[in-house]
Amino acid sequence: MSDDPVATVRTFIEFINSHSPAKLATLMSQDHRFVDSAGAVIRGREEMRKAWIRYFVLIPDYHIDVEEVFASSTTVAVFGRARGTYTADGTLRSEDRWDLPVAWRAEVHDGLIQSWQVYQDNEPVRHIIARHG
């Protein structure tokens, strides 16, 4: 665990990009709180580990590209892009690929991510998912 909140967040993003829910769990606090772009909340390290497993099944090539990072004490803001391909059946099709600007807000305490919030317009992704009904 790092005492540097920015380093912790950068490592968390590396673990996201490597699609490793087990490694992600090592950086989440026990009371971890995830808030998606629609405002839905998942609470707890184990629940979020399971959610990452499900997410990587639906978007197996999910990737975050960091453009800028700002920090103030224990709050870290990340700006960049997220990309991936939605799959309902395990097949990655180019028409189901998306690449969108995103911001993330993290609260880091004692070297662990206590809160991870995503700010993204998910409408393009919802349209892709809806096509698969």
Beta strands, then each sheet from edge to edge (+ up, - down):
strand 1: 28-35
strand 2: 41-43
strand 3: 63-72
strand 4: 75-85
strand 5: 97-109
strand 6: 112-119
sheet 1: 2+ 1- 6- 5+ 4- 3+
end
